[in-house]
Amino acid sequence: MATINLGSIKFNWKGAYNSGTTYAVDDVVSSNGSSYICIQAHSNQAVGDATAYWNIMSTAGTNGTDGTSVDVNPITNDISTLAIRQATQENKGAYNTNSMYVDVFQDATGITGLTNCLRSDSEYMVSGSPATGSIIAETKFLVDGKDSTNPFRDKINNIDPTVNDMSNTGGTPVRDASAYKFSGHTGVIDLNNGTLDYDVLSAVDFSKAFTIEFWAQNRNNPSDRARYWSVGTRPSDNPEMTYGFDYSSTNANFNNYADSDNHTNAMGVAYNNNSSSWHHHLWQKHTDGSDTAYSFYLDGTRRINSTHSPVGSIANEAFGIGGRPVGSNGGEYIDINFTDFMIHQKRVHTGASFTLQTAKSEPQSEGGSATGSFTSNNITAPSAITKMGAIISYEDNAGTNALNTDIVLQLSADGGSNYATATLTALPNYSSTIKMAKVNDVTVTSGTNLKYKINFANQAVGSKIARIRGVSLMY
């Protein structure tokens, strides 16, 4: 019978190509990740895509096993952006995972090293001047006479009063540009036997605990009963409560007074009316609701710790400085200079005395400092890190802030000993007002103590203010 040569009936795997091996038709070899089939017997003929001896069977694909050829940054950027959104919506505090740290400044637990920088209760970071003097978080009202343009304006809520809302005033309040209580802060209010009516203060609830404090200086010896402030409908009704004093020829007796029940609560505190020195007055309602407990401090010393029935009934009433309403008229005006007139929505002091402020009270001012910075707390990574990235969300509250100039991000993996300055690039906006920016693969000095630092520059009140809303650190 004749012999028929069918050749190979299957491929012959020969492993990696070797120039010293003799290859037959249908032998298959590998080289640099690709595979080739022999189409003509030979030895020492190099493999190739199309030669007289080899045809390619399969081409090497992209090697994704070591991460060097697969760009995962778009995925991690999206995850970090979503993390900021979720933390914002859920009002979450700062937290971290094995590869990410997120803070939307719901509180201050994740930040440190604030230099000319503020954390707002509205949950953002901003360059600015911190509050000074007796300003606290619960301060709801501040009038001081310092601003030459709007000396009577409430600096917390930007509310201007009605001047001389009651008839029969003895004069009109003015700004005394030469007087001062705190060195370097010229300008106080000369009440001048007039009144300042701020109507119902929406920011203050007089039915709850509150404190009223101010500095006063007599301009003239009072000639009648005089009132510093009052709470109650003005000017057509008697007040719920007033605070002032009854005078004698040389001294005064401070008292609380409520026309609604004709109840005068004499506090029995002597005060030299002839004194032209500055004196500090502080009056406070102790608790919320109908509690009538109150206390009065003069120059930092508690003089009264008592109860007074009208205190508990104050609610949704107008507030005024100077005099008191009497029917459709008014009376008991006073001629004083005053400054740092504040209302706090809490009882501030509980002890027998306190240390008087030595610095002028000023509310915090966004953009009040041209430069500023803050850092995160240390974040412990599970292993040594040499590359970091970040997503930030921010807002142009005023002007347009340039990334990497007005907002500068720095990253560190060695606890802040060495910072690498990142180059941020813009992402699509988070919302109509919130912007986003990113940076990936910033090379940092190796370490496991991660930190970020954000620097502000060229900030100015009214013209350029950046607010950082969130940071997601990637590592």
C-alpha positions as CSV (number, residue, x, y, z in Angstrom):
1,M,0.0,0.0,0.0
2,A,1.2,3.5,-0.8
3,T,2.3,5.6,2.2
4,I,0.7,9.0,2.6
5,N,2.5,11.6,4.7
6,L,-0.1,13.6,6.6
7,G,2.4,15.7,8.4
8,S,1.7,16.7,12.0
9,I,-1.9,16.4,13.1
10,K,-1.4,18.9,15.9
11,F,0.8,21.8,16.8
12,N,4.1,20.9,18.5
13,W,4.8,23.2,21.4
14,K,8.6,23.8,21.7
15,G,8.7,26.4,24.4
16,A,10.8,29.5,24.1
17,Y,12.6,30.1,20.8
18,N,16.2,28.9,20.8
19,S,18.5,29.7,17.8
20,G,20.3,26.4,18.3
21,T,17.2,24.3,17.9
22,T,16.1,22.8,14.5
23,Y,12.4,23.4,14.0
24,A,9.9,21.5,11.8
25,V,6.7,22.7,10.2
26,D,3.9,23.3,12.8
27,D,6.4,23.7,15.7
28,V,5.2,26.5,17.9
29,V,7.5,28.7,20.1
30,S,7.2,31.8,22.3
31,S,9.2,35.0,22.2
32,N,8.7,38.2,24.3
33,G,5.1,37.3,25.1
34,S,4.0,36.4,21.5
35,S,3.8,33.0,19.9
36,Y,4.9,31.9,16.5
37,I,4.4,28.8,14.2
38,C,7.1,27.3,12.0
39,I,6.1,27.2,8.3
40,Q,9.4,25.9,6.9
41,A,11.9,23.6,8.6
42,H,15.1,25.3,9.5
43,S,17.5,26.2,12.3
44,N,18.8,29.5,13.5
45,Q,16.1,31.6,11.8
46,A,14.8,34.4,14.0
47,V,11.1,34.6,14.7
48,G,9.2,37.5,13.2
49,D,5.7,38.7,12.2
50,A,6.1,37.6,8.6
51,T,9.1,35.7,7.5
52,A,9.8,32.7,5.2
53,Y,10.1,30.5,8.3
54,W,7.6,31.8,10.9
55,N,4.1,33.2,11.2
56,I,2.7,34.9,14.3
57,M,0.0,33.0,16.1
58,S,-0.7,35.5,19.0
59,T,0.6,38.9,20.0
60,A,1.6,39.9,23.5
61,G,-1.1,42.0,25.2
62,T,-0.7,44.9,27.7
63,N,0.8,43.7,30.9
64,G,-1.5,44.9,33.7
65,T,-0.2,42.8,36.5
66,D,2.2,45.4,37.9
67,G,-0.1,48.5,37.4
68,T,2.6,50.3,35.3
69,S,0.6,50.1,32.0
70,V,-2.9,50.5,33.3
71,D,-4.1,54.0,34.2
72,V,-6.3,53.7,37.3
73,N,-6.3,57.4,38.1
74,P,-9.7,58.1,36.5
75,I,-11.2,55.4,38.6
76,T,-9.7,56.6,41.9
77,N,-10.5,60.2,41.0
78,D,-14.2,59.3,40.5
79,I,-14.2,57.3,43.8
80,S,-12.6,60.2,45.7
81,T,-15.1,62.7,44.2
82,L,-18.0,60.5,45.2
83,A,-16.5,60.2,48.7
84,I,-16.5,64.0,49.0
85,R,-20.1,64.1,47.8
86,Q,-21.2,61.3,50.2
87,A,-19.5,62.9,53.2
88,T,-21.1,66.2,52.4
89,Q,-24.6,64.8,52.1
90,E,-24.2,62.7,55.3
91,N,-22.4,65.4,57.2
92,K,-19.6,63.0,58.1
93,G,-16.6,63.8,60.1
94,A,-13.1,63.1,58.8
95,Y,-12.3,59.5,58.1
96,N,-9.8,57.3,56.3
97,T,-9.6,53.9,54.6
98,N,-6.5,51.9,53.6
99,S,-6.0,54.1,50.5
100,M,-8.0,57.3,51.0
101,Y,-8.7,60.0,53.6
102,V,-11.7,62.3,53.4
103,D,-12.6,65.5,55.2
104,V,-15.5,68.0,54.5
105,F,-14.9,70.0,57.6
106,Q,-18.1,69.0,59.4
107,D,-16.0,69.7,62.5
108,A,-12.4,70.6,63.3
109,T,-11.2,67.1,64.3
110,G,-9.3,66.5,61.1
111,I,-7.4,69.7,60.9
112,T,-4.5,71.4,62.7
113,G,-1.9,74.1,62.2
114,L,-4.3,76.9,61.3
115,T,-2.3,80.1,60.4
116,N,-4.4,83.1,59.6
117,C,-7.1,80.6,58.7
118,L,-10.6,79.9,59.9
119,R,-13.0,76.9,60.0
120,S,-16.6,78.1,59.4
121,D,-19.6,76.6,61.1
122,S,-20.9,76.4,57.5
123,E,-18.3,73.7,57.0
124,Y,-15.4,75.1,55.0
125,M,-11.9,76.4,55.5
126,V,-11.0,80.0,54.5
127,S,-8.1,82.4,55.0
128,G,-9.0,85.2,57.5
129,S,-8.7,86.9,60.8
130,P,-10.0,85.0,63.9
131,A,-12.4,86.6,66.3
132,T,-10.9,88.6,69.1
133,G,-11.8,90.1,72.4
134,S,-15.0,88.7,74.0
135,I,-16.4,87.2,70.7
136,I,-17.5,83.6,71.1
137,A,-19.3,81.2,68.9
138,E,-22.7,82.2,70.4
139,T,-22.1,85.9,69.8
140,K,-25.2,87.2,67.9
141,F,-24.9,91.0,68.1
142,L,-22.0,93.5,68.1
143,V,-22.1,97.3,67.9
144,D,-19.0,99.3,68.6
145,G,-18.8,102.6,66.7
146,K,-15.5,101.8,65.1
147,D,-16.7,102.0,61.4
148,S,-16.8,105.6,60.4
149,T,-19.3,104.9,57.6
150,N,-21.7,102.7,59.6
151,P,-20.9,103.2,63.2
152,F,-24.3,101.9,64.5
153,R,-24.4,98.7,62.4
154,D,-24.6,95.3,64.0
155,K,-21.3,93.8,62.7
156,I,-22.5,90.2,63.1
157,N,-25.7,90.5,61.0
158,N,-25.2,93.8,59.2
159,I,-28.3,95.3,60.7
160,D,-28.7,99.1,60.9
161,P,-31.0,100.6,63.5
162,T,-33.6,103.2,63.4
163,V,-32.0,106.3,65.1
164,N,-34.2,108.1,67.7
165,D,-37.3,106.0,67.2
166,M,-38.9,107.5,70.2
167,S,-39.9,111.2,70.7
168,N,-38.5,113.6,73.3
169,T,-35.0,112.4,73.0
170,G,-32.4,114.8,74.3
171,G,-30.0,114.4,71.3
172,T,-29.0,112.2,68.4
173,P,-26.4,109.4,68.6
174,V,-23.2,110.1,66.9
175,R,-19.8,108.5,66.4
176,D,-17.1,110.0,68.6
177,A,-14.0,109.6,66.4
178,S,-11.5,110.7,69.1
179,A,-12.6,108.4,72.0
180,Y,-11.6,104.8,72.5
181,K,-11.5,102.1,75.0
182,F,-8.9,99.9,73.4
183,S,-5.7,101.4,72.2
184,G,-5.4,101.4,68.4
185,H,-9.2,101.2,67.9
186,T,-10.4,104.8,67.8
187,G,-14.1,105.4,67.5
188,V,-17.0,104.7,69.9
189,I,-20.7,105.7,70.0
190,D,-21.8,108.8,71.8
191,L,-25.4,107.9,72.7
192,N,-26.0,111.6,73.4
193,N,-29.4,111.0,75.1
194,G,-30.7,109.4,72.0
195,T,-31.8,105.9,71.0
196,L,-30.9,103.1,68.6
197,D,-33.7,100.7,67.8
198,Y,-32.7,97.3,66.2
199,D,-36.3,96.0,66.2
200,V,-36.8,92.2,66.6
201,L,-33.4,90.6,66.3
202,S,-34.0,87.4,64.4
203,A,-30.6,86.0,65.5
204,V,-31.4,86.4,69.2
205,D,-34.1,84.5,71.2
206,F,-34.6,86.4,74.5
207,S,-36.8,83.5,75.8
208,K,-33.5,81.5,76.0
209,A,-30.4,82.0,78.1
210,F,-28.5,85.1,76.9
211,T,-25.9,87.6,78.0
212,I,-25.7,91.3,77.3
213,E,-22.4,93.1,77.9
214,F,-20.8,96.4,77.0
215,W,-18.3,99.0,77.9
216,A,-19.7,102.5,79.0
217,Q,-18.2,105.8,79.8
218,N,-20.3,108.7,81.3
219,R,-20.1,111.9,79.3
220,N,-22.2,113.9,81.8
221,N,-23.5,113.2,85.2
222,P,-27.0,111.8,84.8
223,S,-29.8,114.0,86.0
224,D,-32.6,111.5,86.1
225,R,-33.3,107.7,86.0
226,A,-31.4,106.4,83.0
227,R,-31.7,103.2,80.8
228,Y,-28.9,101.5,78.9
229,W,-31.1,99.0,77.0
230,S,-34.6,97.7,76.8
231,V,-36.4,94.7,75.3
232,G,-40.0,95.3,74.2
233,T,-42.1,96.8,71.4
234,R,-40.9,100.2,70.4
235,P,-42.0,102.9,70.5
236,S,-45.7,102.4,71.0
237,D,-45.7,100.0,74.0
238,N,-44.1,99.6,77.4
239,P,-41.1,97.3,77.4
240,E,-41.0,93.8,78.7
241,M,-37.8,94.8,80.5
242,T,-35.2,97.5,80.8
243,Y,-31.8,97.7,82.5
244,G,-30.3,100.9,84.0
245,F,-30.1,102.8,87.2
246,D,-31.8,105.2,89.6
247,Y,-29.5,108.1,90.3
248,S,-28.7,110.2,93.3
249,S,-26.4,113.2,93.4
250,T,-23.3,111.1,93.3
251,N,-24.2,107.5,93.0
252,A,-26.6,105.2,91.2
253,N,-28.5,102.1,92.2
254,F,-28.7,99.7,89.3
255,N,-32.0,98.0,88.7
256,N,-34.1,95.9,86.3
257,Y,-37.5,97.4,85.5
258,A,-40.5,96.0,83.8
259,D,-43.4,98.3,82.9
260,S,-45.7,95.4,82.2
261,D,-46.1,94.7,85.9
262,N,-44.5,97.9,87.3
263,H,-41.9,95.8,89.0
264,T,-38.6,97.4,89.7
265,N,-35.9,95.1,91.0
266,A,-33.4,97.3,92.7
267,M,-30.0,95.6,92.6
268,G,-28.5,97.8,95.4
269,V,-25.2,98.3,93.5
270,A,-23.6,101.7,94.0
271,Y,-22.0,103.3,91.0
272,N,-20.2,106.6,90.8
273,N,-22.1,108.7,88.2
274,N,-19.4,111.3,88.2
275,S,-16.7,108.9,87.1
276,S,-15.5,109.4,83.5
277,S,-13.7,106.0,83.5
278,W,-14.7,103.2,81.3
279,H,-16.8,100.5,83.1
280,H,-17.8,97.0,81.9
281,H,-21.4,95.9,82.4
282,L,-22.6,92.4,82.0
283,W,-26.2,91.1,82.5
284,Q,-27.3,87.5,81.8
285,K,-30.3,85.3,81.9
286,H,-29.3,81.9,83.2
287,T,-31.4,79.3,81.4
288,D,-33.9,78.8,78.6
289,G,-37.6,79.0,79.1
290,S,-39.5,80.7,82.0
291,D,-36.6,80.6,84.5
292,T,-36.2,84.0,86.1
293,A,-32.7,83.6,87.4
294,Y,-30.2,86.3,86.3
295,S,-26.9,87.7,87.4
296,F,-25.2,91.1,87.0
297,Y,-21.4,91.8,86.9
298,L,-19.8,95.2,87.1
299,D,-16.2,95.4,86.0
300,G,-15.8,91.7,86.1
301,T,-17.2,91.1,89.6
302,R,-20.6,89.5,90.2
303,R,-22.7,91.9,92.2
304,I,-26.1,90.3,91.8
305,N,-27.2,86.6,91.5
306,S,-30.9,86.6,91.9
307,T,-34.3,86.2,90.2
308,H,-36.6,88.7,88.6
309,S,-40.1,87.8,87.3
310,P,-40.2,89.6,84.0
311,V,-37.0,87.9,82.8
312,G,-38.8,84.7,81.9
313,S,-41.5,86.4,79.7
314,I,-39.2,88.0,77.2
315,A,-39.8,86.6,73.7
316,N,-40.0,88.0,70.1
317,E,-39.6,91.5,71.3
318,A,-37.7,94.5,69.8
319,F,-34.3,95.5,71.2
320,G,-33.1,99.0,71.7
321,I,-30.1,100.8,73.1
322,G,-30.8,104.0,75.1
323,G,-33.9,105.0,77.0
324,R,-37.1,103.1,77.3
325,P,-40.5,103.3,75.6
326,V,-43.3,104.9,77.6
327,G,-46.5,104.6,75.7
328,S,-46.1,106.5,72.4
329,N,-43.2,108.5,73.8
330,G,-40.0,107.6,75.5
331,G,-37.8,108.7,78.4
332,E,-35.0,108.0,80.7
333,Y,-32.3,108.6,78.1
334,I,-28.6,108.5,78.9
335,D,-25.5,110.4,77.7
336,I,-22.7,107.9,77.5
337,N,-20.0,106.6,75.2
338,F,-20.2,102.9,74.6
339,T,-18.4,100.3,72.6
340,D,-18.3,96.5,72.2
341,F,-22.0,96.2,72.9
342,M,-22.7,92.4,72.5
343,I,-25.4,89.9,72.9
344,H,-24.5,86.2,73.3
345,Q,-27.0,83.4,73.1
346,K,-25.9,81.7,76.3
347,R,-25.0,82.4,79.9
348,V,-21.3,83.2,79.6
349,H,-20.2,83.4,83.3
350,T,-21.0,81.3,86.3
351,G,-18.3,82.3,88.8
352,A,-18.0,85.2,91.2
353,S,-15.7,87.1,88.9
354,F,-14.0,86.9,85.5
355,T,-11.0,88.5,83.8
356,L,-12.0,91.5,81.7
357,Q,-11.1,91.5,78.0
358,T,-7.9,93.4,77.0
359,A,-8.4,93.2,73.3
360,K,-11.0,94.9,71.1
361,S,-13.9,92.5,70.2
362,E,-13.9,91.9,66.4
363,P,-15.8,89.1,64.6
364,Q,-13.8,86.7,62.4
365,S,-13.2,88.2,59.0
366,E,-13.0,86.0,55.9
367,G,-10.3,87.3,53.6
368,G,-9.0,89.4,56.5
369,S,-5.6,88.0,55.9
370,A,-4.0,87.9,52.5
371,T,-2.3,84.6,53.2
372,G,-3.1,81.6,55.4
373,S,-2.7,77.9,55.7
374,F,-3.9,74.8,57.4
375,T,-2.9,71.1,57.5
376,S,-4.5,67.8,58.2
377,N,-3.7,65.7,61.2
378,N,-1.3,62.8,60.6
379,I,-2.9,59.9,58.6
380,T,-1.3,56.5,59.2
381,A,-0.8,54.5,56.0
382,P,-0.6,50.7,56.1
383,S,2.8,50.7,54.3
384,A,5.4,53.2,53.1
385,I,4.0,55.6,50.5
386,T,6.0,57.3,47.8
387,K,3.2,58.7,45.6
388,M,0.1,60.6,46.6
389,G,-2.8,62.3,45.0
390,A,-5.8,64.4,46.0
391,I,-9.2,65.8,45.0
392,I,-10.3,69.1,46.5
393,S,-13.7,70.9,46.3
394,Y,-13.6,74.7,46.6
395,E,-15.7,77.8,46.1
396,D,-14.9,81.2,44.8
397,N,-16.8,83.2,47.4
398,A,-15.3,86.4,45.9
399,G,-13.3,86.9,42.8
400,T,-11.7,84.0,40.9
401,N,-9.0,82.0,42.6
402,A,-6.3,80.5,40.5
403,L,-5.2,77.0,41.2
404,N,-1.6,76.6,42.2
405,T,-1.3,80.4,42.8
406,D,-4.2,81.5,45.1
407,I,-4.9,77.9,46.2
408,V,-1.7,75.7,46.7
409,L,-1.8,72.1,47.8
410,Q,1.2,70.3,49.3
411,L,1.6,66.6,50.2
412,S,3.8,64.8,52.6
413,A,4.3,61.2,53.7
414,D,6.8,61.8,56.4
415,G,4.6,63.7,58.9
416,G,5.2,67.1,57.3
417,S,9.0,67.1,57.4
418,N,9.1,67.3,53.6
419,Y,6.3,68.6,51.5
420,A,5.9,68.2,47.7
421,T,4.0,70.9,46.0
422,A,1.2,69.5,43.8
423,T,0.1,70.9,40.5
424,L,-3.7,70.9,40.6
425,T,-5.8,70.7,37.4
426,A,-9.5,71.6,37.2
427,L,-12.2,68.9,37.1
428,P,-15.9,69.5,36.1
429,N,-17.7,71.5,38.6
430,Y,-19.4,69.8,41.6
431,S,-22.3,72.2,41.4
432,S,-23.1,75.6,40.1
433,T,-21.0,77.2,42.8
434,I,-18.6,74.4,43.9
435,K,-15.5,73.7,41.8
436,M,-13.3,70.6,41.8
437,A,-9.6,70.0,41.2
438,K,-7.3,67.0,41.1
439,V,-3.7,65.9,41.2
440,N,-2.3,62.4,40.8
441,D,1.0,60.6,41.4
442,V,2.9,63.3,43.3
443,T,6.3,61.9,44.3
444,V,6.9,62.3,48.0
445,T,9.6,61.4,50.5
446,S,8.8,57.8,51.6
447,G,6.9,57.4,54.8
448,T,3.7,56.2,56.5
449,N,2.7,59.5,58.3
450,L,0.6,61.3,55.6
451,K,-0.4,64.9,55.7
452,Y,-1.7,67.6,53.3
453,K,-1.3,71.3,53.6
454,I,-3.4,74.0,51.8
455,N,-2.0,77.5,51.4
456,F,-4.0,80.6,50.5
457,A,-2.5,83.6,48.8
458,N,-3.8,87.0,47.5
459,Q,-6.9,86.9,49.6
460,A,-8.8,90.1,50.2
461,V,-12.2,91.0,51.8
462,G,-14.8,91.5,49.0
463,S,-12.5,90.9,46.1
464,K,-10.9,87.4,46.4
465,I,-11.9,84.8,48.9
466,A,-11.5,81.0,48.4
467,R,-13.4,78.5,50.5
468,I,-12.1,74.9,50.7
469,R,-15.1,72.7,51.0
470,G,-13.5,69.2,51.0
471,V,-10.3,67.2,50.5
472,S,-10.0,63.6,49.5
473,L,-6.4,62.3,49.9
474,M,-5.4,59.3,47.8
475,Y,-2.4,57.1,48.5
